[in-house]
Amino acid sequence: MRKPSVRLEQNNLFEKIETIRNRANFSSVQIIQRRISSLVLQSHLHWNYIPSTRSIQIAYRATQTSTGWIAWAINPTGTSMIGSQAIVAFLNANGTMRAYTTPITSYNPSMKQAALSFRVSNISATYAKNEMTIFGVVGPLKNGTTVNHVWQAGSSVVNNIPQMHPTSGPNIQSVGILDFLSR
């Protein structure tokens, strides 16, 4: 069996970046230049830091079934889920994606749409080939470019409310520190 060439792999990456940029309505001159691959929960984070506005264009994608949900968050006050300011996405019964913000204030949060402690704009989401992607612009960031981030996934949504995720394994390992200026 023949291995794919490096050029083909690079072209596929550039096509993915172009698709992400177009779906998120990102400016044609700003490309998602940085990413973290292979986060736990079969997920990836792509971003572009914009120094002039101290904002970040993000595309968070994760493997997920059509009945599940995904979330990505920044925690400005700690290193765990509690205090996180999340962007959540899931597939509605009518086949359209829903993406919105919600603060995580307890281990049993409401998961209802609410404002965050920082601005998030241009929120959207897609679902294709068992993969959900959240797009948005986060910021301006007040505390610099290094943040505590949390990501999550659950297997069900009831009455448009994401239900509790597992509390073991990869679901409790989905935290980290991220510097938006890192490569």
N, C-alpha and C positions, 0 to 999 in steps of 0.2 A: 504494500500500500504506500502511495506517495504522500510525503508530508506537504502541507500547504506552504507556499513560499512566504517569506517575510513580507514582501510587497503586498500580497493578497491580505495578510493579516492587518497590515497598516491601513490598506484601503477600507477594510471592514470597519476598523476603528473610526476612521474619518467619516464614513457613512453614518455610523451610530451617533457620533458627535453632531453631525449636520441634522439628523433626525431629531435629536434631543433639542437642539437650538431652535429649530423651526417650530416644534410643538409647544415650546415654552414662550414663543414670541420674543426670543432674545434678539438683540440687535445683530445685524449681519456682520458687524466688525468685531463683535465679542464672541469668542469661542470658548466653550467649556474646556479649559486647559488642564485641569487637575482632576485626579480621581483616586478613590480608594476602592480597590476590588477585593472580593472575597471577605467581606465583613461576615460575621456569623449571620445566620438566617438567610443565607444565599442572597446577599444584597450587595449593592454597589452605590457609591456616592460620587457624583461628578459635580464640579463646581468651578466658578469663575469669580474671583474676588475683584471688585471694582473700587480701587483706592479713592477715587474722587468722591464717592458717595458712602464709603465704608459699608457697602452692601455686597451680598453674595448671591449669584444666580446658582440655584441648585437643581439637580436632577437626581432624585433618589429612586433606585429601581430594585425590585426584589421579586424573586419567584413567588407566585401565589396562585391559588385556585380562584375561580370566579366567585366563590362564596365567602372568601376571606377578606382581610383588610391588611394594610401596611401603614406604618407611621415612621416619621423621622422627626427628631426634636433637638433643640438646644436647651440645656439646663444652665441658666445664668447664675444660679445660687448654690449648686451642689453637683455631685458626681453620679447621682442615681436618677431613677424615674421621677420621684417626688420633686416637684418644682420645675419639671420639664415643660417647655412650650412647644407643642407638637403640631405637625401638619399630618393629617390623616386622610387616607383615600380608600374607597371601596367601590365595587360595581353595584349600581342600583338594579332593582328588579327589571327596570325597563331597558337595561343594557347600556346605560350611560354611566360614566365615572362621576363620582362625587369626591371632591377634595375640599377640606376646610381646616381651620385651626381650632385647637382646644388646649387649655392648660391642664396639666396633670397635677392635681392637688392632693391625691391620696392613692392608696393601693387599690381602691375601688372607685376610679373617677367616673364621672357621668358620661364622658366621651361625646358630649353635646357640643355643637359649635359655639365658640366664644372667642373673644379677643385675647391676644397674647400681650406680654409685657414689652414686646418690640414689634415693629412693623413687618408684615409679610404681605407681599402683593403678587399679582400675576399668577395666582395659584391655579393649577390645572392638573389633570392626571390622565393617564392612558392605561389600557389593558390590551395586551396582545401576546399571543404565544405563551400563556401561563406566566406572564410577567406584568406587574403593575409598576408604573413610574409616576412619581410626584414631581411637579415642576413648581418653582416659585422663586421670588426674589426676597431675601431676608435682610433686614437692616434698614437704617444704619445700625451697625454694632457699636455699642457704647464702651465695652470693656476690651477693645483690641481685637486681634484676629485669632486668638486661641480660645476655643470654647470646649465645654463638656458637651458631648452629643450622645444621644440615645436613639436607638431604632428598635422597631417592634413589628410583630406580625401576629395575627390571630386567625382562626379558621372559620369564624362565623359572624354574621351581621344580622340582628333581629330588629325589625321596625326602624331601620336606618340608624341603628346604634351598634358600633363594633362591640363585640362581646369579649370577655376576659381571655387573655392569651395564657398559654401554659406558664407555670411559675418554676420551671426547672430547665436544665439543659441550656441550649443556645439562647433561649428567651431571657435568661438572667445574665448572660454574658454580653449582651448587646449594649455596651457602654464604652466610651472612650474619650480621649482628649484629641482634639483636632486643631491644627494650625492652618488656617486658610491660605497662608503664604507658603506652606510646604509643597514639595513636588511629589 
